[in-house]
């Protein structure tokens, strides 16, 4: 049975990758879910169901500018479930935006889902921009960059403003950018990657946030100027109690992983890299242990909000 479910998850992942590349899945893959709006992260529920975060298809609300054109937002993000062979959307109305046009390209919305038990799901809602620009999307814009709580009823609520932490703490010291992405549900906390902030965060049950690690820029061949982001997109706990965080080097479409120990040190794969500031570039030895930047636990009075 475990092999069957693993095969189902692999099939969905393969279908998602294929759809992103404009390809069509071929045997031995079998479609087990269809009609998903830009599927992202997957998670198993305690009852054996498979949950899928859907980034949505944006909407008609004009939003901030992106490298591919203006963004348009709407309430089209969702979470779908596959249980006993039946597919259904169990939570809807999450914020979503696409670039270049309404229902355009590069959807951003619910990126990942993690569960500790049924009725205790957490969903990361992406942003992919400077948190200060959320105000340009009207009231809808303020819903991007959050961690949401999803009960069994599906009546989700915004819980913690992750992107506000990136503005307040800015662990990497680089220009403001936040995109909450991969999640790991732990008792008493949620471990989250910020693919825009290039860091690993611990979000406590009371809403306070602290930095576990930051990820250095990566080298490319040929060199990319001014720098290449690590873009951490997923995190898991291993048997050694560390947090391997998967990183996407988007300029060359390659992924690497780093092991983050609970003490906050990250052992990166050996590489030659550089990080650029606005004025200078400082070399970074990716083969060394990089002590995590630990910020004080942070929780403004408005960091939690009901939907």
C-alpha positions in Angstrom: 0.0 0.0 0.0 2.8 2.4 0.9 4.4 1.7 -2.5 1.1 2.4 -4.2 0.7 5.8 -2.5 4.3 6.6 -3.1 3.7 5.9 -6.8 0.6 8.2 -6.7 2.6 11.0 -5.2 5.4 10.6 -7.8 2.9 10.6 -10.6 1.4 13.9 -9.4 4.8 15.4 -9.0 5.7 14.2 -12.5 2.5 15.6 -14.0 3.1 18.9 -12.3 6.6 19.1 -13.6 5.5 18.1 -17.1 2.7 20.7 -17.2 5.2 23.4 -16.2 7.4 22.4 -19.1 4.6 22.2 -21.6 5.0 18.4 -21.9 2.5 15.6 -21.6 3.0 12.7 -19.1 3.3 9.3 -20.8 3.2 5.7 -19.4 4.0 4.3 -17.0 2.5 7.3 -15.3 -1.2 7.3 -14.5 -3.2 10.5 -13.8 -4.8 10.2 -10.4 -5.9 13.8 -10.0 -6.8 16.3 -12.7 -8.0 19.9 -13.1 -5.5 21.2 -10.6 -4.7 24.9 -10.8 -0.9 25.0 -10.8 -0.2 22.3 -8.2 2.7 22.8 -5.8 3.4 21.0 -2.5 2.0 17.7 -1.4 1.4 16.2 2.0 -0.1 13.1 3.5 -2.9 13.4 6.1 -3.1 11.1 9.1 -6.1 9.4 7.6 -4.1 8.4 4.5 -5.4 11.1 2.2 -3.1 13.1 -0.1 -3.4 16.9 0.0 -2.2 19.2 -2.8 -1.6 22.9 -2.5 -2.8 24.8 -5.7 -1.2 28.2 -6.5 -4.3 29.1 -8.4 -4.7 31.1 -11.7 -4.7 34.7 -10.4 -7.6 37.0 -11.2 -8.5 40.5 -12.5 -7.2 42.7 -9.6 -4.2 44.7 -10.9 -1.2 44.2 -8.8 2.5 45.1 -8.6 4.9 44.9 -11.5 7.0 41.7 -12.1 9.9 41.0 -14.5 7.3 39.4 -16.9 4.7 42.1 -16.7 2.1 43.3 -14.3 0.5 40.9 -11.9 -3.2 40.2 -11.6 -4.6 38.8 -8.4 -7.8 36.9 -7.3 -9.1 34.3 -4.9 -8.3 31.2 -7.0 -5.8 29.4 -4.8 -7.0 26.1 -3.2 -6.2 22.9 -1.4 -7.4 19.6 -3.0 -7.5 16.1 -1.4 -7.4 12.6 -2.9 -9.0 10.1 -0.5 -10.3 6.7 -1.3 -9.9 7.5 -5.0 -12.1 10.6 -4.9 -10.7 14.1 -5.6 -12.2 17.2 -4.1 -11.3 20.8 -3.1 -11.4 21.0 0.6 -10.3 24.6 1.0 -10.8 27.4 -1.5 -10.5 31.2 -1.9 -6.8 31.6 -1.2 -5.1 34.6 -2.7 -3.3 34.0 -6.0 -1.7 36.1 -8.7 -0.3 35.4 -12.2 2.1 37.5 -14.2 1.7 39.3 -17.5 -2.1 39.0 -17.7 -5.2 37.8 -15.9 -4.9 34.0 -15.7 -1.4 34.5 -17.1 1.9 32.8 -16.2 4.0 32.0 -13.2 1.2 31.6 -10.6 1.9 32.5 -7.0 -0.4 31.5 -4.2 -0.5 28.5 -1.9 2.9 26.9 -2.3 3.0 24.1 0.3 1.0 22.3 2.9 2.0 20.5 6.0 -0.1 18.6 8.6 0.4 17.4 12.1 -3.0 15.9 12.3 -6.3 16.1 10.5 -7.7 19.6 11.1 -4.3 21.0 11.8 -2.9 21.9 8.3 -0.6 24.8 7.6 -0.4 26.4 4.1 2.3 28.8 2.9 1.0 31.7 0.7 3.7 33.0 -1.5 4.6 36.6 -2.4 7.8 36.7 -4.5 8.4 40.4 -4.1 9.2 43.2 -1.7 6.6 43.0 1.1 6.1 46.8 0.9 4.6 46.3 -2.5 1.6 44.3 -1.2 -0.3 47.6 -0.7 -0.3 48.1 -4.5 -2.7 45.1 -4.8 -5.4 46.6 -2.6 -6.9 44.6 0.3 -6.1 41.3 -1.5 -2.4 42.2 -1.6 -2.1 42.1 2.2 -2.9 38.4 2.2 0.2 37.3 0.3 3.3 36.3 2.3 1.4 34.6 5.2 1.2 31.2 6.9 -2.5 30.1 6.9 -4.2 27.6 9.2 -6.7 25.2 7.7 -9.0 23.2 9.9 -11.0 20.1 8.8 -13.9 22.3 7.9 -11.8 24.1 5.2 -12.6 27.5 6.7 -9.0 28.7 6.6 -7.6 31.8 8.3 -4.4 33.8 8.0 -2.2 33.1 11.0 1.3 34.6 10.8 2.7 37.3 8.5 6.0 35.7 7.4 6.9 38.4 4.9 6.6 41.1 7.6 9.3 39.3 9.5 11.6 39.5 6.4 11.1 43.2 6.4 11.7 43.6 10.1 14.7 41.3 10.4 16.1 40.9 6.9 18.4 38.0 7.9 20.5 38.1 4.7 21.0 41.8 4.6 20.1 41.9 0.9 17.3 43.9 -0.7 13.8 43.0 0.7 12.3 40.0 -1.0 10.0 37.4 0.5 8.3 34.3 -0.8 7.2 31.8 1.9 7.5 28.3 0.4 8.4 24.9 1.9 6.9 23.8 5.2 7.6 21.2 7.9 5.0 20.8 10.7 6.6 20.1 14.1 5.0 19.9 17.5 4.8 23.5 18.8 6.2 25.1 15.6 6.3 25.2 11.8 9.7 25.2 10.0 9.5 27.2 6.8 11.7 28.2 3.9 11.5 31.7 2.5 12.5 31.3 -1.2 12.8 35.1 -1.6 14.5 35.8 1.7 16.9 32.8 1.2 16.5 31.7 4.8 15.0 29.0 7.1 12.6 30.1 9.7 11.0 28.7 12.9 7.4 29.9 13.4 6.3 29.1 17.0 2.7 28.2 17.9 2.3 31.7 19.4 3.2 33.4 16.2 6.8 34.4 17.0 9.4 33.9 14.3 13.1 33.3 14.6 15.8 32.6 12.0 17.4 29.1 11.9 19.7 29.6 9.0 20.5 31.8 5.9 21.7 30.4 2.6 24.5 32.0 0.6 24.5 33.0 -3.0 25.6 30.3 -5.5 28.1 30.4 -8.3 27.2 29.7 -11.9 29.1 28.9 -15.1 29.3 31.3 -16.7 29.2 33.7 -13.7 25.9 35.4 -13.1 26.0 39.1 -12.2 25.4 40.5 -9.6 24.6 37.2 -7.7 22.6 34.0 -7.8 20.0 33.3 -5.2 19.9 29.9 -3.4 16.1 29.9 -3.4 15.3 27.3 -0.7 12.0 25.6 -1.6 11.5 22.6 0.7 12.6 21.3 4.1 12.4 17.8 5.8 13.5 16.3 9.1 16.0 13.4 8.8 16.9 10.7 11.3 19.8 12.8 12.5 17.4 15.5 13.6 18.7 18.0 11.0 16.7 20.0 8.5 17.9 19.4 4.9 16.6 22.3 2.9 16.3 21.9 -0.9 17.6 24.9 -2.9 16.8 25.8 -6.5 19.5 27.5 -8.5 17.1 29.0 -10.9 19.6 30.4 -13.4 20.8 26.9 -14.3 17.7 24.9 -13.2 19.7 22.8 -10.8 18.9 21.9 -7.2 21.2 21.4 -4.2 20.5 20.6 -0.5 22.0 21.8 2.7 21.8 20.1 6.1 20.7 22.5 8.9 21.4 21.2 12.4 19.1 22.2 15.3 21.9 24.4 16.7 21.6 26.6 13.6 24.6 25.7 11.6 24.2 24.8 7.9 26.7 22.6 6.1 26.5 23.6 2.5 27.8 21.5 -0.4 31.3 22.5 -1.5 31.2 25.2 -4.2 32.7 28.5 -5.2 30.3 31.3 -4.7 29.9 35.0 -4.2 27.4 37.3 -2.6 26.9 40.8 -3.9 25.8 43.8 -1.9 24.7 47.0 -3.4 28.3 48.2 -3.5 30.7 45.3 -3.2 31.0 41.6 -3.6 32.3 39.4 -0.8 33.5 35.8 -1.4 31.6 33.0 0.4 33.1 29.6 1.0 30.2 27.2 0.5 32.2 24.2 1.8 32.5 25.7 5.3 30.0 25.6 8.1 27.9 28.8 8.1 26.6 29.8 11.5 22.9 30.7 11.2 21.9 34.3 11.7 19.8 34.2 14.8 17.4 37.1 15.1 15.4 37.7 18.3 12.0 36.1 18.3 9.7 38.4 16.5 6.0 38.9 16.8 4.4 42.3 16.2 0.9 42.9 17.7 -0.7 42.5 14.2 1.3 39.3 13.2 -1.8 37.1 13.5 -5.1 37.8 11.8 -8.4 35.9 11.3 -9.8 35.6 7.8 
